Amino acid sequence: MHFFKKNSRIIMTTALTMAVMATGCNRGPKLTSGIDIANLDTTANLHDDFYQYACGGWMAANPLDAEHSRYGAFDKLNEDNQVKLRSIVDSVSAAQNEPGSIADKIATMYNIGMDSVRLQQQGAEPIAPLLGEIAKINSREALRSEVNALHLQGIFPFYALLNEADYDNSEMQIAWIYQSGLGMGDRDYYLEAKNADKRTAYLKLITTELTLSGYDKLIGLPADKLAVMVMQVETRLAKAQYDRLTNRDPHATFHKMTVEQADATAKGVDFKGYFAAMGLPKLTSFNLAQPEYLTEVGKVLDAENMESLKAYLAWNVINEAAGYLSDDFVNANFDFYGRVLSGKEQLRPRWKRVLTTVDGAMSEALGRLYVAKYFPPEAKERMLTLVGNLQEAFAQRIDGAAWMDDQTKGKAKEKLAAMIVKIGYPDKWRDYSSLEIKDDSYFANVLRSNAFEVQYMLSKIDRPTDVNEWLMPPQMVNAYYNPTTNEICFPAAILQPPFFNMAADNAVNYGAIGVVIGHEMTHGFDDQGHEYDLNGNLNNWWTDKDAENFKSNAKVLVEHFNGIKVLDNPELYANGEYTLGENIADNGGLHISYVAMQNAIAKGQVSNKEMDGFTAAQRFFLAYSLVWASNIRPEEIEHLTQMDVHSLARWRVNGTLPHIDEFHEAWNITENDKMYLAPEKRVKLW
């Protein structure tokens, strides 16, 4: 999923709220409605634009600043959480730490990143050794060796290596080779006519930073000519890459083969030599996610102009390093990735950028400190109870699904019951003792951190899957479902308002955190997740008829979102196919949590009386909508529509709620209203 952020004393609040939700206890202070009228825009017609009605007050009070291309309720939580993390890092940095300790490593990396004077003095010096190596390349074999060396340092030109589950046997982790190496991130930026201005700006960025790095002088060719060479290589790679929709299909990206078969597929790559260089000389088979792309990579490595390939490698290094070098690199990088692609006007403050780097390098180490200060252990058990309530409601939804037969329903409930639930933080923390952090340069520490992560990844290949591993640190405001382990995870940082409100009746909590839980559960049954069985294997457990029913119902959602215009100039529509999984999950999360709320009402755990003029059902939908309160720039709308699997915030409300029968009933939406959707057009899934 893609979610939100956290606050300090509210964490104690979270624990108390969970207790209320789990037990229905009515002792203590009188509960509020949980609805802040100031967040509403009561001048808006809720029947035509519910998003504006539910969120307009918040949006007016929280306008975009120069730093953000999008600022919403969950972005605000992220900002609050960064302040907490900064207090932890500042405290650690000010202390006398034992050399080599986690505290010392955090402090050293943070302080060196904050030392702007040294960063300016060093300029391009931290990348000079890598660029010097690239400049000396004089053969195809040496070029491949340099690619291998960069991969070991976490820089991935051409393709990337990851550990992922074997789709045929999810209990084992195997090597996966993915397409990679595009500086603009997505093939469409290189190929579509509408992105011509972005290509021009990107070419300018490459030219500027090649000049700043001194690579043009090192190689004896003009920077603008080298930039054209880089662009030509990346464009050739882009033409061969799978598009985003194809990459969402697990069947389309699973091609397990032997190393010999892969070398025959991509003759110029030399996978046997590659895996030996990665420290995996005995590896015999792996997954080649996009074989046709790697075939083209082999041809590029074998036949492309050598100076072009060297310039491409140099650019990969420079682009990876730019954010950790002197201000001229940082500013040039921001001009393109911040201003051009997202419409941001101002670079984030240095402390936020450096904190993000430290968080990425030692996420669980920092997370351990975060949990100790901000998250009570007992909250985990209370959250588990709430998850159980949602699982019960989901099972009820499955039983009531008219489009499924009993055989498929049984399999679906088995998968639901088998879900692993992770709450708050891991039981066992990761060991960072072998990570080396030195007081030399910011980028050198980033490289060492990258190399540390690569070795960690390599250590898991051809080993049993560790179902206890967390894929997100506890301080991340987010949640996820992993299909190959059939697990849902809710890190500590998301377990706070606006998802929980201790002082409020629980209708708003079901509308917020309840929908989040239901959303992640539904991912196990969305257009991708439903392809995996309860053990996480890519395995068809559907009857043919039910599989067809699922596809036809999902098509309703695709067509609905395809018809949503997200921008007038340039005219742009949502991508219903690309966002299908998240739209299914939003739809399912709403249905499931609403049933859970009705169950809670029956048990006396939620008040069914009006509060501040709103019924329980109305409070539920207002709370859901407020989570998506957001202001956004047109450039970011365009960028996210192209790159993000999630629908835009406005349409996670106005595009999703019309499919919910209970929404129409709660707000008396009729066929004369823009929020109305005829019953026969509403999607019937989870």
C-alpha positions in Angstrom: 0.0 0.0 0.0 1.2 3.6 0.4 0.3 5.3 3.6 1.1 7.7 6.4 3.0 8.9 9.6 3.3 9.2 13.3 3.2 11.4 16.5 4.7 11.1 20.0 2.4 11.0 22.9 -0.4 9.8 20.5 1.3 6.4 20.6 0.1 5.9 24.2 -3.2 7.0 22.7 -3.0 4.3 20.1 -2.8 1.6 22.8 -5.8 2.9 24.7 -7.8 3.3 21.5 -7.0 -0.3 20.5 -8.2 -1.4 23.9 -11.5 0.4 23.4 -12.0 -1.2 20.0 -11.2 -4.6 21.2 -13.3 -4.7 24.4 -16.0 -2.1 23.8 -15.4 -0.7 27.3 -17.5 2.4 27.9 -15.7 3.6 31.1 -13.7 6.8 31.1 -14.2 10.2 29.5 -17.2 10.6 27.1 -16.1 9.9 23.6 -16.3 12.5 20.8 -17.5 12.0 17.3 -13.9 12.1 16.0 -15.0 14.6 13.3 -13.3 18.0 13.3 -15.8 20.3 11.6 -12.9 22.6 10.6 -11.6 19.8 8.2 -14.9 20.0 6.2 -15.9 22.4 3.5 -19.6 22.7 4.3 -20.1 25.0 1.4 -19.4 22.2 -1.0 -22.1 19.9 -2.4 -21.3 16.6 -0.9 -23.6 14.8 -3.3 -21.5 16.1 -6.2 -18.0 16.3 -4.7 -17.7 14.3 -1.5 -13.9 14.8 -1.4 -14.2 18.6 -1.3 -16.9 18.3 1.4 -14.9 16.0 3.6 -11.4 17.4 3.1 -11.8 21.0 1.8 -11.3 22.6 5.2 -8.1 20.7 5.8 -6.9 21.5 2.3 -7.5 25.2 2.8 -5.7 25.2 6.1 -2.7 23.2 4.7 -1.7 24.8 1.4 1.3 23.7 -0.6 4.6 25.2 0.4 7.6 25.5 -1.9 9.1 22.3 -0.6 6.3 19.9 -1.6 4.8 18.8 -4.8 2.0 17.1 -2.8 1.0 17.7 0.8 -1.7 15.6 2.4 -2.7 14.3 5.7 -0.3 11.4 5.6 2.5 13.8 4.4 1.9 15.9 7.4 2.3 12.8 9.6 5.6 12.0 7.7 6.8 15.5 8.6 5.8 15.0 12.2 7.6 11.7 12.3 10.8 13.2 10.8 10.9 15.6 13.7 10.8 12.7 16.1 13.5 10.9 14.3 15.6 14.0 14.2 15.3 14.3 18.0 16.6 10.8 18.3 19.5 11.4 15.9 20.4 14.7 17.5 20.5 13.1 20.9 22.7 10.3 19.6 25.0 12.8 17.8 25.5 14.9 20.9 26.5 12.0 23.1 29.9 10.4 23.7 29.4 7.1 21.8 31.6 4.0 21.9 33.6 3.8 18.6 31.9 1.3 16.2 28.6 1.2 18.1 25.3 1.7 16.4 25.0 5.1 18.1 28.5 6.1 16.8 27.6 5.0 13.2 24.4 6.9 13.2 26.1 10.0 14.6 29.0 9.8 12.2 26.9 9.4 9.1 24.5 12.1 10.1 27.2 14.6 11.1 29.3 14.1 7.9 26.1 14.6 5.9 25.4 17.8 7.8 28.9 19.2 7.3 28.1 21.5 4.3 31.6 23.1 4.4 33.4 19.9 3.9 30.9 18.8 1.2 31.6 22.0 -0.8 35.4 21.6 -0.3 35.3 18.0 -1.6 33.2 18.8 -4.6 33.5 15.8 -7.1 36.4 14.3 -5.2 34.4 11.4 -3.6 33.4 10.0 -7.1 36.8 10.6 -8.7 38.1 7.0 -8.0 35.1 5.4 -9.6 35.1 7.7 -12.7 38.9 7.1 -13.0 38.2 3.3 -13.2 35.6 3.8 -15.9 37.8 6.1 -17.9 40.5 3.4 -18.1 38.2 0.7 -19.5 39.7 -0.6 -22.7 37.9 -3.8 -23.5 34.4 -5.4 -23.4 35.6 -7.8 -20.7 36.8 -4.9 -18.6 33.5 -3.2 -19.1 31.6 -6.2 -17.8 33.9 -6.4 -14.8 33.2 -2.7 -14.0 29.4 -3.4 -14.3 29.9 -6.2 -11.7 31.9 -4.0 -9.4 29.3 -1.3 -9.5 26.5 -3.8 -8.7 28.4 -4.9 -5.6 28.3 -1.2 -4.5 24.6 -1.0 -5.1 24.7 0.9 -8.4 22.8 -1.0 -11.0 23.4 0.0 -14.7 21.7 -2.2 -17.3 20.0 -4.6 -14.9 19.6 -5.3 -11.2 19.9 -8.3 -8.9 17.5 -9.0 -6.0 16.5 -12.0 -3.9 12.9 -13.0 -4.3 10.8 -16.0 -3.5 10.7 -18.8 -6.0 7.2 -18.7 -7.3 7.1 -22.4 -7.6 8.4 -22.9 -4.1 7.9 -19.8 -2.0 9.8 -21.4 0.9 13.1 -20.7 -1.0 14.7 -17.4 -2.0 16.3 -17.3 -5.4 18.2 -14.8 -7.5 16.1 -12.5 -9.7 17.5 -10.3 -12.5 15.4 -7.3 -13.3 15.5 -4.6 -16.0 17.1 -1.5 -14.7 19.4 1.4 -15.7 17.1 4.2 -16.8 17.9 7.6 -15.2 14.4 8.8 -15.7 13.0 5.6 -14.2 10.3 4.7 -16.7 10.5 3.8 -20.4 7.6 6.1 -21.3 9.7 9.2 -20.5 12.0 8.2 -23.4 9.5 7.0 -25.9 6.3 9.1 -25.7 6.0 12.3 -27.6 4.3 14.1 -24.7 7.5 13.8 -22.7 9.8 15.6 -25.1 10.3 18.5 -22.8 11.3 16.2 -20.0 13.9 14.5 -22.3 15.4 18.0 -23.1 15.6 18.8 -19.4 17.2 15.4 -18.7 19.8 15.9 -21.4 20.6 19.3 -19.8 21.0 17.6 -16.4 23.4 14.9 -17.8 25.5 17.6 -19.5 25.7 19.7 -16.4 26.7 17.0 -14.0 29.2 15.4 -16.4 30.8 18.8 -16.5 30.7 19.2 -12.7 32.2 15.7 -12.3 35.2 16.4 -14.6 34.5 13.2 -16.6 34.5 15.2 -19.8 38.0 16.4 -19.1 39.1 12.9 -18.0 37.9 11.3 -21.2 38.7 14.2 -23.5 35.2 14.6 -25.0 32.7 17.5 -24.7 30.1 17.0 -22.0 27.2 17.7 -24.3 28.4 15.0 -26.7 28.8 12.5 -23.9 25.3 13.4 -22.7 23.8 12.5 -26.1 25.7 9.2 -26.0 24.1 8.4 -22.6 20.7 9.4 -23.9 21.1 7.1 -26.9 22.1 4.1 -24.7 19.2 4.7 -22.3 16.7 5.1 -25.1 17.8 1.9 -26.7 17.4 0.1 -23.3 14.0 1.8 -22.8 12.7 0.4 -26.1 13.4 -3.1 -25.0 12.0 -2.8 -21.5 8.7 -4.3 -20.4 6.0 -1.6 -19.8 4.5 -1.0 -16.3 1.4 -3.1 -17.0 3.4 -6.1 -18.1 5.6 -5.9 -15.1 2.5 -6.1 -12.8 1.7 -9.6 -14.2 3.6 -12.2 -12.1 3.3 -14.8 -14.9 4.9 -12.4 -17.4 8.0 -11.9 -15.2 8.7 -15.4 -14.0 11.1 -17.2 -16.3 13.2 -19.5 -14.1 16.2 -20.9 -16.1 19.7 -22.3 -15.7 22.7 -20.0 -15.9 23.6 -21.7 -19.2 20.1 -21.0 -20.6 20.4 -17.4 -19.5 23.8 -17.0 -21.2 22.2 -18.3 -24.4 19.4 -15.8 -24.0 21.7 -12.8 -23.3 25.0 -13.7 -24.9 26.8 -10.6 -24.2 26.1 -10.5 -20.5 28.0 -13.5 -19.2 25.8 -14.5 -16.2 28.2 -17.3 -15.2 31.0 -14.7 -14.7 28.5 -12.2 -13.2 27.3 -14.6 -10.4 30.9 -15.6 -9.7 31.7 -11.9 -9.2 28.7 -11.6 -6.9 30.1 -14.4 -4.7 27.6 -17.0 -6.0 29.8 -19.2 -8.2 27.7 -22.3 -7.4 24.4 -20.8 -8.4 22.8 -23.0 -11.1 19.4 -21.4 -11.8 17.6 -18.1 -11.2 14.7 -16.0 -12.5 15.3 -13.8 -15.5 12.3 -11.5 -15.1 12.4 -9.8 -18.6 14.3 -12.1 -20.9 13.8 -10.1 -24.1 15.2 -7.0 -22.4 18.3 -8.9 -21.3 18.8 -10.2 -24.8 19.0 -6.5 -25.9 21.4 -5.7 -23.0 23.7 -8.5 -24.3 23.7 -6.9 -27.7 24.4 -3.5 -26.3 27.3 -4.8 -24.2 28.7 -6.6 -27.3 28.3 -4.0 -30.0 27.5 -0.5 -28.7 30.2 2.2 -29.0 32.7 1.8 -26.1 32.8 5.5 -25.3 29.0 5.6 -25.1 29.0 2.6 -22.8 31.7 4.2 -20.6 29.8 7.5 -20.5 26.6 5.6 -19.5 28.4 3.9 -16.6 29.9 7.2 -15.5 26.5 8.8 -15.6 25.1 6.0 -13.4 27.8 6.8 -10.8 27.3 10.5 -11.0 23.5 10.3 -10.8 23.7 7.9 -7.8 26.1 10.2 -6.0 24.6 13.6 -6.9 22.5 14.0 -3.8 25.5 13.3 -1.5 28.0 15.7 -3.0 28.4 19.5 -3.1 25.5 21.9 -3.6 26.1 22.4 -7.3 25.4 18.6 -7.9 22.5 18.6 -5.4 20.9 21.7 -7.0 21.2 20.4 -10.6 19.7 17.1 -9.5 16.8 18.9 -7.8 16.2 21.1 -10.8 15.3 18.0 -12.9 13.9 15.4 -10.4 12.2 18.0 -8.2 11.1 20.9 -10.4 10.7 19.4 -13.8 9.2 16.0 -12.9 7.2 17.0 -9.8 6.8 20.8 -9.8 8.6 21.4 -6.5 9.9 24.9 -6.0 12.3 24.4 -3.1 14.8 21.8 -2.0 14.1 20.0 1.3 16.2 21.3 4.2 19.6 19.5 4.5 18.6 17.9 7.8 15.7 16.1 6.2 17.7 14.9 3.3 20.5 13.6 5.6 18.1 12.0 8.0 16.5 10.1 5.1 19.9 8.8 4.1 20.7 7.7 7.7 17.3 6.1 8.0 17.9 4.2 4.7 21.3 3.0 5.7 20.5 1.8 9.2 16.7 1.6 9.2 16.2 -1.1 11.8 18.9 0.3 14.0 17.1 3.7 14.0 13.8 1.9 14.2 14.9 0.2 17.4 15.6 3.5 19.0 12.3 4.9 17.7 10.2 2.0 19.1 11.9 2.3 22.5 10.9 5.9 22.7 7.5 6.1 21.0 5.8 2.7 20.8 4.5 0.7 23.8 4.9 -3.1 23.3 1.4 -3.9 24.6 -0.1 -2.1 21.5 0.9 -5.1 19.3 -1.5 -7.4 21.0 -4.4 -5.0 20.9 -3.8 -4.4 17.2 -3.8 -8.2 16.6 -7.3 -8.3 18.1 -8.5 -5.6 15.7 -7.0 -7.5 12.8 -8.9 -10.6 14.0 -12.1 -8.5 13.8 -11.4 -7.6 10.2 -10.5 -11.2 9.3 -13.9 -12.2 10.7 -15.6 -9.5 8.6 -13.7 -10.5 5.5 -14.8 -14.1 5.9 -18.4 -12.9 6.1 -17.9 -10.9 2.9 -16.5 -14.0 1.2 -19.5 -16.1 2.3 -21.8 -13.5 0.9 -20.1 -13.2 -2.5 -22.7 -14.4 -5.0 -20.1 -14.5 -7.9 -18.0 -17.3 -6.2 -18.9 -20.9 -5.7 -18.4 -22.8 -2.5 -15.2 -24.5 -3.6 -13.4 -21.1 -4.3 -14.9 -19.6 -1.2 -13.4 -22.3 0.9 -10.0 -21.8 -0.6 -10.3 -18.0 -0.1 -11.1 -18.4 3.6 -8.2 -20.8 4.0 -5.8 -18.3 2.6 -7.4 -15.5 4.7 -7.0 -17.6 7.9 -3.3 -18.4 7.0 -2.3 -14.8 6.7 0.8 -13.9 8.8 0.2 -10.7 10.8 3.0 -8.4 11.7 2.4 -5.4 14.0 4.6 -2.6 15.2 8.2 -4.0 15.0 10.1 -7.2 14.5 10.8 -9.6 17.4 14.4 -9.9 16.3 16.5 -6.9 15.3 19.0 -6.8 12.4 22.7 -6.9 13.2 24.6 -3.9 11.8 28.0 -4.7 13.4 29.7 -5.4 10.0 28.6 -2.1 8.5 31.5 0.3 8.4 30.9 4.0 8.7 34.0 6.3 8.5 34.7 10.0 8.8 35.9 10.4 5.2 33.1 11.5 2.9 29.3 11.4 2.8 29.2 9.5 -0.5 31.8 6.9 0.6 29.5 6.0 3.5 26.6 5.7 1.2 28.6 3.3 -1.0 29.6 1.3 2.1 26.0 1.2 3.2 24.9 0.1 -0.3 27.6 -2.7 -0.4 26.4 -3.8 3.1 22.8 -4.1 1.8 24.0 -6.0 -1.4 25.8 -8.5 0.8 22.8 -8.9 3.0 20.7 -9.6 -0.1 23.2 -12.0 -1.5 23.3 -14.0 1.7 19.6 -14.8 1.3 19.9 -16.3 -2.2 19.3 -20.1 -2.4 18.3 -20.1 1.2 15.0 -20.7 3.0 12.6 -17.8 3.1 12.7 -16.1 6.5 9.0 -15.4 7.2 10.0 -13.4 10.3 11.9 -10.8 8.2 10.3 -7.3 7.9 10.2 -5.5 4.6 9.5 -2.2 6.3 11.1 -0.6 9.3 8.9 0.3 12.3 9.3 4.1 11.8 7.9 4.0 8.3 4.4 5.3 7.9 3.0 2.7 5.6 1.7 -0.9 5.5 2.1 -3.8 3.1 0.9 -7.2 1.9 3.5 -9.7 0.6 2.0 -12.4 -1.6 4.9 -14.9 -1.4 4.7 -15.1 2.4 1.0 -14.2 2.6 1.6 -11.6 5.2 0.2 -8.3 6.2 2.4 -5.8 8.1 1.6 -2.6 10.0 4.7 -0.8 11.2 4.5 1.2 14.5 4.5 4.6 12.8 1.1 4.1 11.2 -0.6 3.1 14.4 -1.6 6.7 15.5 -4.1 9.4 14.5 -5.6 10.0 12.0 -6.0 6.2 12.0 -6.6 5.9 15.7 -8.3 8.5 17.9 -8.4 7.6 21.6 -11.0 10.2 22.4 -13.4 9.3 19.6 -16.2 6.8 19.1 -14.8 3.9 17.1 -16.7 4.6 13.9 -13.9 6.9 12.8 -11.3 4.3 13.7 -13.0 1.7 11.5 -13.2 4.2 8.7 -9.4 4.9 9.0 -7.2 2.1 10.4 -9.9 -0.5 9.8 -9.9 0.3 6.1 -6.1 0.2 6.0 -6.2 -3.3 7.5 -8.9 -4.4 5.1 -7.0 -2.9 2.2 -3.9 -4.9 3.0 -5.9 -8.1 3.4 -7.6 -7.5 0.1 -4.2 -7.3 -1.6 -4.1 -11.1 -1.1 -7.1 -11.3 -3.4 -6.5 -8.5 -5.9 -5.6 -8.9 -9.6 -2.1 -9.9 -8.6 -2.5 -11.4 -5.1 -5.3 -13.8 -6.1 -2.8 -15.6 -8.4 -0.9 -16.9 -5.3 -2.1 -19.7 -3.0 -2.1 -19.6 0.8 1.5 -20.7 0.9 2.6 -17.9 -1.4 3.2 -20.0 -4.5 2.0 -18.9 -8.0 -0.8 -21.4 -8.2 -4.3 -21.3 -9.6 -6.8 -22.2 -6.8 -9.8 -20.8 -8.7 -12.5 -22.6 -10.6 -12.6 -21.5 -14.2 -16.0 -19.9 -13.8 -15.0 -17.9 -10.7 -11.8 -16.8 -12.4 -13.8 -15.4 -15.2 -16.2 -13.8 -12.8 -13.3 -12.1 -11.1 -11.9 -10.7 -14.3 -15.3 -9.4 -15.6 -16.0 -7.7 -12.2 -12.5 -6.2 -12.1 -13.0 -4.9 -15.6 -15.8 -2.8 -14.3 -13.3 -1.0 -12.0 -10.8 -0.6 -14.8 -13.3 1.1 -17.0 -14.6 3.3 -14.2 -11.2 4.7 -13.4 -10.2 4.9 -17.1 -13.0 7.4 -17.5 -11.7 9.8 -14.8 -10.1 12.9 -16.1 -7.3 13.9 -13.7 -6.0 16.9 -15.7 -7.5 19.3 -18.2 -4.2 20.7 -19.6 -2.6 18.6 -20.7 -5.7 16.4 -21.0 -4.9 13.3 -18.9 -7.0 10.3 -17.7 -6.4 7.9 -14.9 -5.0 4.5 -15.7 -7.5 2.0 -14.5 -5.4 -1.1 -15.5 -2.2 0.1 -13.8 -4.0 1.1 -10.6 -6.3 -1.9 -10.5 -4.7 -3.7 -7.6 -4.9 -0.6 -5.3 -8.4 0.2 -6.4 -9.5 -3.3 -5.6 -7.9 -3.1 -2.2 -9.5 0.3 -1.5 -12.9 -1.1 -2.5 -12.4 -4.3 -0.4 -11.0 -2.4 2.6 -14.1 -0.2 2.7 -16.5 -3.1 2.4 -14.7 -5.3 5.0 -14.2 -2.6 7.6 -17.8 -1.5 7.2 -19.0 -5.0 8.0 -16.6 -5.1 11.0 -18.1 -1.8 12.2 -21.6 -3.2 12.0 -20.5 -6.2 14.0 -19.0 -3.8 16.6 -22.3 -1.8 16.7 -24.1 -5.0 17.4 -21.7 -5.7 20.3 -22.0 -2.2 21.7 -18.5 -1.2 20.7 -19.5 1.6 18.4 -22.3 4.1 19.0 -25.1 4.0 16.5 -26.4 7.3 17.6 -25.8 10.6 15.9 -22.8 12.5 17.1 -22.3 16.1 16.1 -25.0 15.6 13.6 -23.4 12.6 11.9 -24.4 8.9 12.0 -21.9 6.1 12.6 -22.0 5.4 8.9 -21.3 9.0 8.0 -18.5 9.3 10.5 -17.0 6.1 8.9 -16.9 7.6 5.4 -15.7 11.0 6.6 -12.8 9.4 8.5 -11.8 7.4 5.4 -11.9 10.4 3.2 -9.9 12.7 5.5 -6.9 10.2 5.3 -6.7 11.3 1.6 -6.9 15.1 2.2 -4.2 16.5 -0.1 -3.1 19.4 -2.2 -1.0 18.6 -5.3 0.7 20.4 -8.2 -0.3 19.6 -11.8 3.3 18.4 -12.5 2.9 15.8 -9.7 -0.5 14.7 -10.9 1.1 14.0 -14.3 4.1 12.3 -12.7 2.1 10.1 -10.4 -0.4 9.1 -13.0 2.4 7.8 -15.1 4.5 6.2 -12.3 2.3 5.3 -9.3 0.2 2.2 -8.9 -2.1 4.1 -6.6 -4.9 6.4 -7.8 -4.6 10.0 -6.9 -5.9 11.0 -3.4 -9.0 12.8 -4.7 -10.0 9.7 -6.7 -9.4 7.3 -3.9 -12.5 9.1 -2.5 -14.6 10.3 -5.4 -13.7 7.4 -7.6 -14.0 4.7 -5.0 -17.0 5.6 -2.8 -19.6 5.5 -5.6 -19.1 1.7 -5.8 -20.1 1.3 -2.1 -23.8 0.8 -1.6 -23.6 1.9 2.1 -22.1 5.2 1.0 -25.1 6.0 -1.1 -27.4 5.0 1.8 -25.4 7.0 4.5 -25.5 10.2 2.5 -28.7 9.8 0.5 -26.9 9.9 -2.8 -29.5 9.8 -5.6 -29.4 9.4 -9.4 -29.4 13.1 -9.8 -26.0 13.5 -8.0 -22.5 13.3 -9.5 -21.4 10.9 -6.8 -24.1 8.5 -7.8 -23.3 5.3 -9.6 -26.1 3.0 -10.8 -26.1 -0.3 -8.8 -25.5 -2.4 -11.9 -22.3 -0.4 -12.6 -20.8 -0.9 -9.1 -18.1 -3.4 -8.8 -18.9 -6.7 -7.0 -15.7 -8.2 -5.6 -14.6 -8.3 -2.0 
